[in-house]
């Protein structure tokens, strides 16, 4: 049997921004956790949760991903997949969610929790994000972890300010990022978000026997924020109004 002469993470060492404490036995502090699925019409490209519990529940435990042509069955079907980990769970879903919630309670500085979506489409079915745009979304998350940027508060979380993304697109890609792109990509879609809450709540009510009560509380709070925003701004809210 051959023994590798180099550690399994060797490829990480080609990264210029690799943490110098990678091999520190005390560990490396994690600043952010990112959840993402394939979503054509609801989640915006990048968003920060309000808190650990809000992030675990509305982003991790509420994760859905649409099926693609590469999978068996019909394309575009939303599949419930909490934390993108459903196939690997060795405990019931409700207990898994509770373990995630409890884990954050024991941390002095819990990582920020973000959602990302690279698959948002317009009404014609065209993607609103370039595949490479994720470099900007991750740069924004990094800056938020280090508390170097402010944000816009929405009913579902915290999103970037236009001027920050404009600067980052120029720095990362030497590319102009327009106000129109920002408006379309980061528009808050009330009907779609309310529909998602209905789907997720139904799953946890009917298919998960041990759902922590806080799941329903946090989802209901999100619904209330969305309904208040709808009363004030309508079904589709430009980020410039917030």
Residue pairs with C-beta under 8 A, 6 or more apart in sequence:
9 22
12 18
12 22
19 28
21 28
22 28
29 109
30 111
31 111
31 112
31 142
31 145
31 146
32 111
32 112
32 113
32 114
32 141
32 142
32 144
32 145
33 55
33 60
33 111
33 112
33 113
33 114
34 113
34 114
34 115
34 116
34 138
34 141
35 55
35 59
35 60
35 63
35 83
35 84
35 113
35 114
35 115
35 116
36 63
36 84
36 115
36 116
36 117
36 118
37 43
37 63
37 64
37 65
37 66
37 81
37 84
37 117
38 65
38 66
38 68
38 119
39 64
39 65
39 66
39 117
39 119
39 120
40 66
40 76
40 119
40 120
40 121
41 120
41 121
41 189
41 192
42 117
42 189
42 192
42 193
42 195
42 196
43 115
43 116
43 117
43 120
44 117
44 120
44 159
44 185
44 186
44 187
44 188
45 116
45 117
45 118
45 120
45 128
45 129
45 133
45 137
45 185
45 186
46 114
46 115
46 116
46 117
46 137
46 140
46 141
46 159
46 160
47 59
47 114
47 115
47 154
47 156
47 157
47 158
47 159
48 55
48 112
48 113
48 114
48 141
48 144
48 151
48 157
48 158
48 159
49 55
49 58
49 59
49 112
49 113
49 114
49 115
49 157
49 158
50 157
50 158
52 101
52 104
52 105
52 110
52 113
53 101
53 104
53 214
53 218
54 113
54 157
54 218
54 222
55 112
55 113
55 114
56 97
56 100
56 101
56 104
56 113
57 97
57 101
57 214
57 215
57 218
57 219
58 156
58 157
58 218
58 219
58 222
59 113
59 114
59 115
59 157
60 82
60 83
60 100
60 113
61 82
61 83
61 97
61 100
61 200
61 215
62 82
62 196
62 200
62 219
63 80
63 81
63 82
63 83
63 84
64 78
64 79
64 80
64 81
64 196
64 199
64 200
65 78
65 79
65 81
65 84
66 75
66 76
66 77
66 78
66 79
66 119
67 73
67 74
67 75
67 76
67 77
67 79
68 75
69 75
78 199
80 86
80 199
80 200
80 203
82 93
82 96
82 97
83 96
83 100
85 96
86 93
89 96
91 99
92 208
92 209
92 210
93 207
93 208
93 210
93 211
94 204
94 208
94 209
94 210
94 211
94 212
95 210
97 211
97 212
97 215
98 210
98 212
101 212
101 214
104 110
111 145
112 141
112 144
112 145
114 141
114 144
115 157
116 134
116 137
117 129
118 129
118 131
118 133
118 134
119 127
119 129
120 127
120 128
120 129
120 185
121 127
121 128
122 128
122 184
128 181
128 184
128 185
129 185
132 173
135 172
135 173
136 165
136 168
136 169
136 172
136 173
139 168
139 172
140 149
140 160
140 164
140 165
140 168
143 149
143 164
144 151
144 158
149 160
149 161
149 164
150 161
150 164
151 158
151 159
151 160
151 161
152 158
152 159
152 160
152 161
152 239
152 242
153 242
154 188
154 229
154 237
154 239
154 242
155 188
155 190
155 193
155 222
155 225
155 226
155 228
155 229
156 188
156 193
156 222
156 225
156 226
159 186
159 239
160 186
162 179
162 182
162 239
162 240
165 177
165 182
166 176
166 177
166 182
168 177
169 175
169 176
169 177
170 176
170 177
179 240
182 239
183 238
183 239
183 240
186 239
187 236
187 237
187 238
187 239
188 229
188 236
188 237
188 239
188 242
189 235
189 236
190 226
190 227
190 229
190 230
190 234
190 235
190 236
190 237
191 235
193 222
193 226
194 223
194 226
194 227
197 219
197 222
197 223
197 226
200 219
201 216
201 219
204 211
204 215
204 216
205 211
205 216
229 237
233 241
